Amino acid sequence: MTSLTLSAPAKINLFLDITGRRPDGYHTISGIMQAISLCDTVTLTLTPVADGEDPRYTLTCTNPELPTDGKNLAFRAAVAFFEATGTGNTHLHMHIEKRIPAAAGMAGGSTNAAAVLKGLNALMDHPLTQEALCRVGLTLGADVPFCVKGGAQITEGVGEILTPCASLPPCHLVVACAGEGVSTPAAYKKLDEMYGSFDGTVYTPRSDMLASQLEALKKGDIGRAGEYAYNIFESAVLPTHSKAGYIKRTLEDGGAVWAMMSGSGPSVFGVFADEDAARATVDSLRNQDIPAWVCEPMGI
């Protein structure tokens, strides 16, 4: 029996814009993803297959609301890895210690899948390069390649084109999620209605803002980076999700240099220079039964 335990970091979007829509219906994006220290833990255990047995893949998770079969991205990642490598003559048990809120715009499922891909690659003596792992990951979800690479990355295409960039400088992040349901397809549909399906006649991508934020990050200027922070999904989600809007205002009132929704939400993060202010804001949110965490940005 061989086991390996890996951290699976969540992500936040420092910048997220939509640049167009492809003929197949997928939207192209432009932005910056940042890995953070709020992590799930994924443990992989391999057991030899006895003669006459077929390999078994099993999954357990500390969040009872999440599926533990082929509907779970981590389970599908194992299947995809073994299909891509031609290995898999082994029993595999996966266990996820869940801390990242589910369906919150923080890549909780994608980071678990990436951890499975990276962990199996290590256990099988690295049959795939990192780029090959990203290609397998893209078949599972657009955020998986980023979660394979981590750190801070400029994201383009549908999220699969990644270019390393400067991370947020050392700071304290408060992440909170009140559990409002956000359907990502519904959010995209709303944005299509608002911006003419991104055919170029209604909406102009904010490429200048992205360039300015990248420059601010390179200089380590948290405040300046916040001036150019942008998430197009806020325009579609915040008007109908009052708790997310309330969290954003609470973070700003608590001393955040800036605050913004991550991904399609409903999680919201605040960037704090002062740790005491960050922890006091977390306490205030938790006293209102809103799950919240203090964490930090992670480089590669």
N, C-alpha and C positions, 0 to 999 in steps of 0.2 A: 504493500500500500504506500502510495506517495501523495503527499499533500502540499499545497501551496496557498498562502493567503495574500491577497492583494488589496490595496486601497483603491477605491473607485471614486475619484473626485467629481463633485458637481461642477457645473459651469454657469457663468452668467454672461450676458451679452452687454458689452460696453457700448456697442454700436450695432444697430440692426436695421437695414434698409432693404427694400425690394427694388430690383433694377429692371425687372421685366417678367414676362411669362412666356414659357416655351410652347410650341405647338402641342406637346403632349400634356399640357396643363400644369406642369411643374413651374414654380416660381424660382427665378434666379435672385440671389441675395448678395449683399455686400455688407461686411461688418467686421466686428472683432469679438471673438470669444475668449474668455478668461477662465482658467481652472481655479477653483477655490478649495480651501481646506475642509469644507463640509464634505464628508466622504461616507459612502457605504463601504462595507468590507465583504469581499468575495473570497470564499474558500473553495478550492477545487481538490477533490480527492479521487485518485485513480486506483483501481483495484484490478488485478489480473483476471482475465476471463478464463474460466476452467474449460477443459475440453468438452465440446458439445453445447456450450452456452453461447447465447447471443449477447453482445454488448448491451448494457442498460445505462440510460442517462436519467438521473433523477435530480430534482431541485427542491430545496426548502427555502423558506424566507420568513423573516421575523414579522413581516407585514402580512397578516392573514387575508387582506383584501386583494393581494396581487396573485395572478395565476401562477401556477408552478408547472405548467405543461408547455406545449408548443406555442401558446399565446404569449409567453414570456420571452422578451428579447434575449435574455441571457441563455435560455434553453436553445433558442434558434441559433444563437452564435456558436454554441458547441457543435450543433449539427452542421452548420456551414463550415466551421473549421475542419472538421473531420472529412467532409466531402471535398474540400479544397486541397487537402494534403494527402488523402488516401490512407490516413491512419484511422484510429478509432477502434482497434480491436482490444478494447478495455472498458471496464465499467467506470462510469464517471458520476460522482455526486457533487452537486454544486449547492453551496449554502450562502445566502445573502443576508447579511446583517444590515437592515435598512435604516438609514438615518435621513437621507434626502427625501423630501416630500414627493409623493408620486404625482404625475400629471401637473407639474408646476412650472414648466418652462426651464428646468434646470438640468435636463438630460439625464434624469435618474435612471431610466431604462437603458439609454444608450451607453452610459458609463459602465453599467453592469455588463453589458454585452462586450464592450471594449476590454474590460478586465478579464472576462472569460477568454477572449481571443488572445490576449497577451499572455495570460497564465498558461493556457494550453500550449502556446508556442514555446514557452520556456520549458514546460514539462516534457515536450516532445523534441527538445534539443534544436529549437529554432529552425524549422523547415521553411518558414516564410519570413521575408524581409518586412520591415515596418510598412513600406509602401504596399506590399501584397496584403498585409493585414488590413490596411485602410481600404483596399479594393473589396476585400471580403466584407468589411464593416459597412461599406456603402450599400451593399445589397440588403442590409438589415435596417438602415436608417441614415438620414442625412447627417446626423450629429455624431455618429459612431466614429468616423475618421478623426474628427477633432479629439474625441475622448481617447483614441489610441495615442495621439501625439501629445496632447496636454499643453500646459503652459499658456501662452497667449498667442493667438493666431489670427491673421486676417483671413476671413472666410469669403469665398466667392463661388460662382456656379450655383449648385443647389446646396452648397456647404462642403463639397468634396475638395475644392481647390483651396489649399491651405498654405499660408506663408507666415513663418514666425515673425513676431514683432515684439516690441517692448511690453513687458507686463505692467500692470499697475504697480507703482512703487509701494514699499511697505506701508500698510495702513490697516485699519480695522473695518471689516465689512459686517453689516447686520443684514441678515436675510430673513424674511418673514413671509408666511403664506397662510392665509385664513381658510383655505380649502374650497374657495369658490371654483366651481367647475368651469374650465375653458376648453372648448373644442377647437383644436388648431385648424381643422378644415373649415369650421364655421367662421373662425377669425379671418382666414384667407379669403373666404367668400365675401365677408363684409368689406374687407379692404378692396377687393375687386369692384364691388359696387361703388365704393367711395372714390376710387381712383381710375375708373375706366378700364379695368382689367389690365392696367399697366401697359397700355398700347403706345405710350409716349405722348398722348394728346392731353392728358390731364395732370400727370404726375411727373416731376423731374427728380431723379435720384440725387441725394445730397452728398455727392462725391467730394465737394470742397470741405464739408464738415468732417467727413471721415479722415481726409488728409490732415486737417488741423488737429483732430484728436490724436492721430498717430504721432504727430510732431510733439504734442504735449506729453504723451506717454514717454517718448524718447527722452524728453527733458526731465521726466519725473515730476511733472507739475500736476498734482491731483486736481486742484481747482480748475485749471485751464482745461484739463481733460473733461471735466464735468460740464464746462460751457458748451462743448461740442458733442456731448453724449446724446444719443438719439435712438429711439425704438419706435418704428412705424406702427407696431401693434398696439401701442398705447392709445392711438387715436380710435382704434376699433374696439378695444377691450375695456378701458377705464370708464367710459361713459355708462356701461351696463354692469360693472362690477364694483360696487361701492366700497367693499371691504379693501380691495386692492388700492383704490384711491385713498382710503383712510390711512392705510399703512404707509403709503408714500408721504402723505402730509405729516404723519407722526414721526417718521424718520427725519424729515426736514426740520420739524419743530424740535426734535431731540438733539440736533446739532450736526446732522449729516452735511458734509460739504456738497453732496448731490445725491439724488436718489432716482431710481428708475426701475421699471418693470423688466424682468428677464424673459427673453423669448416671447412666446405668446401668452405668458402669464400662467396663473395669477400671482406667482411669487414676485416680490419686490425687494430690491437690495438698496442699502444706503452705504456710502463711502464716508468713513469717519477718520479724522486725524487724531481724535482723542479717544483713548480706550475707555476711560471712565464714562464718557458720554455714550459710547456704543453700548456698554453693559447696562447703563441705566435705562436706555431705550429698550433693550431686550427685556429687562425686568418689567417695564411699563406694558409692553405688548403681551408678555406672558400673563401678567395680572389680569388682562382682558381675555384670557384664553385663546390668544393668537400665538401659534408656534413661531418661535424666533430663535436665531442662533447668531453668535459672534464667530467670525472666521476670518481668514486672511487670503490674499491672492497667492497663487502658486506659480512659480516659474517652471521651466522644463527641468 
